Amino acid sequence: PPGVPLELRDVKTARRVVEGEQVVVVEGLVSNATSEPQSVPLLRASLIDAKGDEVENWTFAASATTLPPGGSTGFETIAKNPPTEGRILIDFVATP
């Protein structure tokens, strides 16, 4: 969202079976490309079906809550029983 001076990088998804359940694992990095320390907001995942409709969303936290200048931190989230076709979008949760 506007005003968030951070970037999402190297976002990857992988389908897996965990304890007999289909899941999609999403992982990546949150990077601070500024010259100032930055707070890391919550992240929002949106599960989008083949028609383009959002079928589910949830929020989750990255591994760190603040980043130094030039710093990065990882994140990972899991979608259980995702549709066979579609995608997952990751974005920052807007802060008031």
Secondary structure as GFF3:
##gff-version 3
##sequence-region A 1 96
A	DSSP	beta_strand	6	18	.	.	.	ID=ss1
A	DSSP	beta_strand	21	32	.	.	.	ID=ss2
A	DSSP	beta_strand	38	39	.	.	.	ID=ss3
A	DSSP	beta_strand	43	49	.	.	.	ID=ss4
A	DSSP	beta_strand	54	60	.	.	.	ID=ss5
A	DSSP	beta_strand	66	67	.	.	.	ID=ss6
A	DSSP	beta_strand	72	80	.	.	.	ID=ss7
A	DSSP	beta_strand	86	92	.	.	.	ID=ss8
###
